[in-house]
Amino acid sequence: MNIKLQTQVLIIGGGATGTGLARDFALRGIPSVLVEKRDINAGASGANHGLLHSGARYVFTDPASAKECQEEGQILKKMAPHCIEDTGGLFIAVEGDDEKYIADFPDMCAQCGIPVQNVDPKTCLDMEPALTQKLIAAYAVEDASVDPFMLSLENISQAQRLGSTLLRHHQVTGFEKRNNRIHAVNLMNNRTGESVTVEVDQVVNAAGAWAGEVALLADVSIDMLYSKGSLLITHTRITNRVINRLRPPSDGDILVPGGTVSLLGTTSIRVNRLDDIRPTIEETDRIVEGEAVMVPALEKTRYIRSYAGVRPLVQTGTNGDDRAVSRGFVLLDHAKDGVENLTTITGGKLTTYRLMAEKTGDRVCRKMGVSSPCLTRTDPLLSTHAGKWTEPGRSPKMWVKAHDPEDMVLCECEMVPKSTVDRVIEAIRAQGDHPDLKAIGLRSRVGKGSCQGAFCAVRVAAYMYDQGSLDSDQGLVDIRQFLNGRWKGIRPVLWEMSLIQEELQEALHCGLFSLEL
């Protein structure tokens, strides 16, 4: 069976840029079709540290990106405050750090228009007691923490309410070209095997690290670099503010609070393939060692998970250091490559996703003869049920507030009750898809606590059977896939309590349910 659809604009890639672009077009009165081969934020948008950059990290290496981050961070704090915890940030230097770099930092920030304030080391230690006593300098900046899953879910939800369509688990298999234009895009439903053909006017390639692979389907070459970055998640929140090491960007020099936990990293490792991206034990050791210089408690804290993503970088020189490649975005009009209605947007950062969508929307609208302006600078991003339950700590607060004895808790680590699971399932179905454990976990805190799904995977699956959302052996298939996904991040942090926890999970799922994980 071949399903046929029509749209003015087809967007490939369901990360922050793709979902932000769908909303941008929808606010201009142009409903689009967004296709994603997996689920929302399956790439770099779901595997970052959730840092809303002040721009200060790039004032030495990439001033243009620094200015973009500063400007966009301020816009997002006004337009999407419910997705952001305005923590503030600190850049700190310790004994032995480069004194010239430290001395030049405030002037470099000023040149990029980035507010910075000198903080006395003693005052800094009062503000953040977990910091090292070897602190020699500190500067306050306007960093913040952003929930990338809430951000993307809110963007696509508003786009859908304005007439756009989301096709999850649909992969682009080819382009049908006619007279130097893409006439139709061929898709395959990765779950059912059904084929879908979408007739289009314009195509936007927002596939992130996979942008080069998508472009090749249209016989267009993009010189991409793949830089893997790994991060760790602590069991508890370590600091109130974002903590940055005051030195040139390197491995293990950022600590970002995220609700009830902290995220630390990252690394930068060149990779050539995208099919098996995962953190390693060596990276974990390097991150902990580097971060503990700033926050000594990180040597002994419990880590519940690690994860990795790939930065989509576009090659612009021959420097072998991926950190030297610009973190700015690249907007490519492929008319020069013989495909008049294909545009690629890649690179950039989560902080600049809205600007990336705006510039892409402007370019594509000019191609279509549409004069409607971008509204995402002035129209607030609405809060919806679709993105509500990704926030760490929200479920316990809501559950205690409601205090309904009939609202059974399905995930005890994160206090996720059945009412939350019901709302998440409803949101998934509203997007025209069927719920499964991975989709529920992405849209809530299920599986993100200390047990990493050992107990809640079974409870949620059992509840879904009771509600008729699962049948036959689908629950066991879901549990296996869900726990395998968690295992990729658990393995590099297996020591002490985490190792004990994982032995219990193995006994439960491999011993009791005979699941091979």
N, C-alpha and C positions, 0 to 999 in steps of 0.2 A: 504494500500500500504506500502511495506517495502523496503526502499532504502538501497542498499548495497554498502559499500565503503571499501577500503583497504589502510593501511598506515603502515610504519615502527613504527612510534611513535605517540601515541595519548596523548595529554595533556589535563587535566581536570582543568579548572579555567582560566578565562580571566582577571586576575589582572596583576600587574606589573611583578610578577614572571613568570606567565604563558606566557604572551606575550613576555617577555624577553627571556624565554626558547625557544619559537618558533623561535625567531630570531637567538639565539645561535645555535640551530640545523640547521637552514637553511644556516647559514654561514659555517657550517661544511659539507654542501652538503646533508643534511638530511631533506627534506620537511616533515612537520608533519601536523596533524589535531588537531586544538585546539577547544575544545567545552566549551561553557559557557551557563549556564542555563538562564542568563538574558542578560546583555550587558557588554561591557568592563568596568572594574573597579567598578563592582557592589558591591564589598565587601570593605575590609579595604583599598585597594588601591585608592578608590574613596572617602574615609571618613576619611582622615588624615589631618594634618595641613600643608602639603606641605613643611615640614622642611627637608632640606638636612643637616643632622647632621654633626657637626665637630667631634662628639664623646665625647665632654666635659661633656655632661649631665650624662654620664655613668661611669666616671672615678672612682668614689667611689663604685658604686653598681655592675658594670659589666665591668671590664677592657677589657675583650676579645671583647665584643661588641663595646666598645669605640674605640679600635684599628681598628676593621673592618670598622666602620663608617668613621674614619679619612681617611683610605686608599681608600675606595670606593668613598667617596666624592670627592677626588682629581681626581680619574679616570673619574667620571661622568662630572666634570667640563671641562675636556679635550674632552671627547667623545660625550657629548650631551649639548654643551653650549647654544643652542637655547631653551632648556627646562628649563634653570636655570637662575635665577637672583642672581648674586654673591653679595649679600647684605652685607655680613659680619654679625657678631653677637656680642652681649654683654651679659655677665653674670653680674648681678648687685645685690648688697646686700643693704638692707635698715636698718634703726635703729631697733635694737632688734634681728637681724639675728645672727646666731651662729658664733662667731668670730673665733673659732677653724676651723670650716668648711671653712670659708673664707680664713684663713691663709694657710690651707693645699691644697687648690684648685690648685694653679699653679704647685706645686710639683707633685700632682697626675696627672695632664695633661702631665707634662714632662715625667713621667714614662710610659705613654701610647703613647708617640711620638706625642702629640697634641700641635701645636703652640698656645701660649697664651701670651698676653701682658697686663701688668698693665696699667690702664687708670686713670688719676687723676679725681676725681668726678666732679670738675668744668669743665674740658675739656669734660667729658662725657655729661654733661648737655648742653654744646655748640653743641655737635654732635647730641644729641637727646633732644630737648627742652621739649618734652612731659613727660619726666621722672620726678619722684618725687624729691622734694627738700630734702627729707630725705635720699638721697643716701649716703652711707658711703664707698662703694668700687665698683670697676668695672674692668672687664677684657675683652679684645677683643679676639674673637675666629673666626674661619673660617666657621661659619654657612652660609647657603645660603637658598634661596627659590626655590623650584622645582615645576613645573606644572605636577602633576601625570597623568592627562588625556592626555596631549600632549605626555608624555613619553611612555605610553602604546600604544597609537594610532600609534606613529612612529615605535615602535617595531613590532607591528603586521603588519603594512603596508609593512615594508621591508621584513618580513617573507613571506608575500603573494606574493610579487614580485618575490621572489626566489622559489615559488612553493608550499608554505604551504596553508592550507585551514582553514578558520575561520567559525565555526558554532555557531552563536549567537542564543539564545533562544532554546538551545538544552540541555536537562537534562539527565544525566546518570541514567538509570533505573535498570541496572543489568550487571553482567559480566558472560560470558560463559567460564567456566574453563575446561581444559583438561590436565591431567598429571601434576598437580601443576603449570599450566600456564594459563593465560588469553588468550583465543583464539579469542574472539570477545567481543566488548562492545556494549551494547544495549542502544540506545538513543531515546528520544521522543521530537519532535518539539513542544514546549509549545504553539505555535501559531496555528498550523494546526492540531496537534494531530497525525501527521505522525510518524511512527517508522523508525529508521535508525539503521542499524547494521554495525559496523566498525570492520573488521578483522585487528588484530594488532600483532606486534612483541613485543613492549614495551609500557607500560602505566605509565604515570607520573601523580600523584595526587598532583596538585598545587591549591587545592580548598580553601586554607586559613582556615577560621574558620569552613568551611564545610568539611575539610579534614577527620575528624573522621567519618562523615556520609558516605562519599564516600568509605572509607576503609572498613566499615562494610558491604558494598555490596559484598566485596570479602572475608567476614568472617575474617577480620583483625581488631584488636582493637588498637586504639590510645588513650592514656589518655590525653584528651584535656581540657584546661581551657578557658573560654570565659570572657574576660575583656572588658566591654563597655567603650568607651571614647567619650565624647561629646565636641563639639567646637562651637564657635560663629563667625559670620562674621560681621564686621563693615561696615557702609555705605561708609566710606572714609578710606584712608590709614593713619594710626596713626604715625608710625615710619618708618624710612628708613631702619633700621637694624632689625635683629631678636633680641628680648629681652628675656632673660632667668633669672629667679630668682636664685640667688646663694644660693641654699639650697638643701637638698635631694629632689629628684623628688617627686612632690606632685600635687594636683589639682590646676588648674589655675595659672600656672607659666611659660607659654610660649606665646609670641606674635610674630606672623610671618607675615611679609608683603607679600601680594600676588597681584602684579600688582597695581590696583587702590584701593584695600581694605586691611584689616588686618584680620588675623584669630587668635583667642585666645582660649586657653584651657590648658590642657584637663582634663578629669576625669578618674578614674579607678574604675569601679563598676563590681563586679562579677555577671554574668547572666547565666542562665541555658538553655535558649532557644534562637534561632536565628530568629524566625519568625516575631518578631515585635520589632525591634531595633529602638528606637527614643530617642531624648533628652527630659529631663524633666525640669519643671520650677525650681525645687530645684537645679538641676545641673547648670542651667543658672545663678541663683543667686549666687551660690558658685564660679563659674568661674569669674563673674564680680567683686565680693567682693575681691577675691584673686589677680586678675590682677590689680585692681585699686590701690593696695598698691604700685605697680611699676609705673603705669601710671594713675594718678588720673582722667584724662579726660575720662577714660573708664566708669566712673560712670554715665556720662551724654550723651555719644555718642549714635548715633542711630545704632541699630543692624537690619540688614535686614533678617537674617536667622540664624538658628542653625542646627546642624546635628550630627549624631552619627555613629560610626562604632565599630566593634568588633575586638580586637587583638586576633589572634590565638596563644595561648601559650600552650606549652607542659609541663605537670606536671612532675617536677623532684624532688620535695620534699614535705614537709608538711606545709610549711610556709603559713599562711592565707593571707598574703599581696601580691596581684597580681603584685605590682610594684617590688617585690623581685624576681619574676620569671625572668629568663634570657631573654633578648631581642634578643639573638642570635638565629640563625635558626637551625632547626633540619632536617637532611637528613636521611630517613629511607629506608633501602633495605628490602623488605618484603619476600625475599627468606627464611629468618629465621622463617617467619610465615607460610611458605608453599605455597607462591605465588612467583614464581621465577622472573617474569617479571613485577612486580609492585613496583614502587618507590614513596615515599611521600616526598615532600619538603614543610615545613611549618614553622611558626614562623618568626623571622627576622623583618626587617624594610624596608621601602621604599628605604632608602639610600643604603641598601645592596642587593637590588633585583638582580643586575647584577651578583654579586658574588654567590648568591644562584642559579641562572641559570647556571653559569659556573660549579660549583661543581656538580650539578645534571646532566648536560650534560656530564661531564667527566665520572660520574658513569654509566650512561645509555649507553654511547658509548663503554665503556669497556665490558659491557654485550653483545653488538652487534658485538664486534670485530672490531670496527671502531677506527682508530688511528688519525683522523683529529683533530687538536688542536682547542681550543677555540680562537675566533678572536675578541671577544667583548672588550677586553682590548686595542686593537690597531686600530680597524676599527670604525671610527666615526659613530654615529647614524644619519642617513640622515633626513633632513627636508622635509616633504611632505605636500600636501594639506589636507590630512586626519587629521593631528594634528594641523593645522595652526591656527584654529579659537577658540581655547580654552583659549587663553591668554587674561586676563583682559586688557582692554585698546587698544587692537590691532584693533578692528573693527572701533572705531572712527578715529584712525590715518589713516587707510587704506581708509576709506570713504572720509575723508577730502582731502587726497592726490589725490584720483581719481576724486572727485568732479563731478560726473556724475549726472546731474539732473534727469535722467531717472531711476537711481538706487534707487528705493524707500526704505526708512528705515522702516523695519518691527518691530524692537525692539528699541524704542527710548531711553530707559534707558542705553543700552549698544551700541547703534548706530549700530545695525546689519542690513545691507541692504539685499535686495533680492538676490544680486549676491553672498553673503556669504552663504545664505540658499541654493542657487542652487549648490554651490560647495560641501556643506555638504551632500546634497541629492545625488549628484553624487558619493561621497566617500562611502556612505552607500550602494548604489546599486552596486558599484564596489566590495564590500565585499559579494555580493550575497544575499542581504536582502532588505526588503521594508522599506522606511522611515516612521517614525512617530514622533510626537512632542517630546517624551522623548529622542529618539535617536538623534534628532537634537539639543535638549538642552544640552545633554551630550557632544556633539562635538563642541559646540559654546557657546556664552554668552547669548543666548536666554533664558529668564526667570530668569536670575541671577541678575538682577538689582533691584532697589528699589521697583518696582511694583510686582516683583516675578511672572510674567506671566499674570497679570490681563488684560493687553491690548495686549501684543505681542502674547499670545496664540491664540487669535482670529485672529489677523492679519496674522500670519504664517499659521494657518489652512485655512483661506480664500485663501491665495496665493497658497497653495498646491492644493486646489480644482481647482483653475484657471489653474494650470499646469497639472492637471490630476493625481496628486499623491494621492488624496483622493477621495472617492465617497461614496454615500449613507449617512449613519449616522456616518461614521468612524471618521469624524472630531469632532463631539460632544463626542464620546467615547474617542478620543485622548485628548481633552481639559480636560475632567473630570479626566482622569488618570494623566495627567501632573500636574494639579492644586492640586490634592490630594497628590501627591508627594511633592509639594512645601509646602503644609499646615503642614505636619509633622514637618517641620523646622521653620515655622512661628509662630506656636502657643506658644512656650515657650518664645518668645520675643515680645509678644503683649502688648506694652504700648506706650503711646504718639503717635508719627507719624506712627508707625507700625500698631497700632490699627485703626487709621483713615484710613490708606491705605487698611486694610483688610475689613473694613466695606464697602468701595467703591467696592472692589472685590466681596463681597457677594451680593451687590445690582446688580452688573453687571451680574454675572454668575448665581446666584440663582434666582434673580428677572426677568432679561430679558430673559435668556436662559432656565430657569426652571431646572438648573442642581443642583442635591443634592450632595454637596461636603463633 
